[in-house]
Amino acid sequence: MSSNTRIQVVTVAANPANRVIFVTKESLRWPKDVAKAEFEGEKLTSVLLRNGAERTLYVGLGTKEKIQADTLRRAAGVAVKQLLKIGAEEIAIELDNWTDKAQAIVEGALIAAYRFEDFKTPDSRRKVSLKRLLLVTSANDQARVKKFVAAGEILAEATNFTRSIGNQPANIMTPAALAEEARALARDCDLKCTIFDEKRLQRDKFGGILAVGQGSAAAPRLIVLEYWGAGKKQKPVALVGKAITFDTGGISLKPGAQMDEMKFDKMGGCAVLGAMQAISCLNLPINVVGLIPAAENMPSDRAYRPGDIVTTYDGKTIEVLNTDAEGRVVLVDALAYARLTYKPRYMVDFATLTGACVVALGMNRAGLFTDTAALRESLLAAGAETGDSLWELPLAEDYDNDVKSDVATAKNTGNGRWAGACTAASFLKIWAGDVPWAHLDIAGTAWTTSDKPYIEKGATGFGVRLIVDALQRL
């Protein structure tokens, strides 16, 4: 699974037709004949200079002391998107003093070059693609830069793979189709893959996944991928990703406006697929199990209803008050299975879980819930490094009380509209049990409905690079 872009680390780019130079507001490499009033080096601003057939794009990084890896990632993305628009197929980026950010620069360039055009006719697809990317550095830095570049390429490709699955419409990417994608990934990446079809889900009593999926003609699946990079004596980390391939809300039907975006309700599961690809390609010396409960939430005469009581894999029960709070119902089956089967040292789940998290944090940060210091520190640091930003929200006893049920272990919504992201996390915590666990609510960050300077609209691949970085810190 590789991009079509050839990447080279060179000391000199011979006759570069399209050159990128990063500048800070204090930079000495200021474009000639450009006044400060015209271009001030502000973050992600740019100016393009032409000299015959040669083009040099200067991209601003802002104030030097505020520059982080993600600043370079986004600046590289801005450069690639802008140069592709004017027909560039080969781009040379001068690293200068940014060699330690080469990984982020490659990630930004390849993520920006991605386009989802699977359903466009050949004559309507983009004619220009990034065929060659040159990283220009000194001879002394070449070996070090090549290592950064190799890692950046793997992580960008895993992110774009996640986006390519996430962008698929629900009539194509059913739970069964997602399971086949996982099988193909396992073959390519030497992973062990186990698929629980509806018969095995019924036999093993995965009541949550079955309840959510029973209203659809597209039967649910539980996908399990295993990577054993440290030998089976070491306990694995379990990554659990919600994959609702389409979410109508079920009997508790959603409003029609923007319902088309509910094809993105599978992005937690897609992030786990991408993470497993990256972990394998990087040959990380750790053990990781990826679990993806996949279902389509549809209204029908077979659909689960408000008032139903559902028994989950570990025997706990759920009082269903709202069928549109379905993500947590499938997740807890997978959390329970991971906890009991693999006895993991950590569990992390990814879910487009609540609109309440979007209200709280907007579209640029995901909510982090955890009681485990090691997970908190590694995930927050990874978020800052990768640009997949997190903000911690509280787990607390008062939210636990809000999901208590009179007739079951828990009810699947809190008391009214308040603190919906927090009560959802409290619900999940019951099934995480005593395993150190973190919940990432990625509802605001998993897709974007407008083009950004460094990424096109659609699935973002949020969480892939984040969790790989966090696992390496752990």
Number of C-alpha atoms within 10 A of each C-alpha: 12 11 18 11 16 12 21 15 21 19 16 15 18 8 10 17 18 21 23 25 21 26 24 21 17 13 15 8 11 19 18 7 7 12 10 11 6 9 17 20 23 15 20 21 17 23 15 16 15 11 8 7 9 12 18 21 21 25 25 24 26 21 15 12 7 9 13 16 19 20 23 27 25 26 28 28 27 23 28 30 23 18 22 19 12 9 13 19 18 21 26 25 27 21 20 13 9 14 20 14 20 26 24 31 29 29 28 27 29 28 29 27 23 21 17 17 13 11 9 10 8 10 7 9 13 12 9 13 18 24 15 15 20 22 26 23 22 16 11 9 15 17 12 12 22 18 12 19 23 15 19 23 25 24 30 28 22 28 29 25 22 27 27 20 23 29 22 19 16 20 11 11 20 26 28 21 16 26 25 15 15 26 20 14 20 21 11 13 17 15 21 16 20 16 19 18 17 18 12 13 19 13 10 11 17 27 25 26 32 26 25 32 28 22 22 18 12 18 20 31 28 27 28 23 23 20 27 21 16 15 12 11 8 13 17 25 23 27 31 28 31 31 36 32 30 25 27 21 21 25 19 17 15 13 9 8 7 8 13 13 17 18 24 28 25 34 34 33 31 33 36 29 29 28 27 28 29 24 27 22 17 14 13 17 14 20 20 26 23 27 28 34 32 31 33 31 29 26 21 14 11 13 18 25 20 16 13 14 21 23 19 24 22 18 14 17 19 26 22 23 17 20 27 24 19 26 29 23 27 29 26 29 26 33 31 23 19 24 21 14 9 14 16 21 14 22 24 22 26 31 26 29 25 22 15 19 24 21 13 16 17 15 16 16 24 31 26 26 25 20 14 13 10 14 23 19 14 18 29 18 17 24 23 15 19 24 21 24 21 26 15 15 19 17 19 13 10 11 21 19 15 22 22 20 17 9 11 15 19 24 24 26 25 24 14 8 10 10 16 22 27 25 26 27 28 27 26 22 23 16 21 25 13 10 17 19 25 24 23 25 30 30 27 23 25 29 24 18 10 10 10 14 17 22 23 20 14 21 27 24 30 27 31 28 27 26 25 22 20 21 17 13 14 13
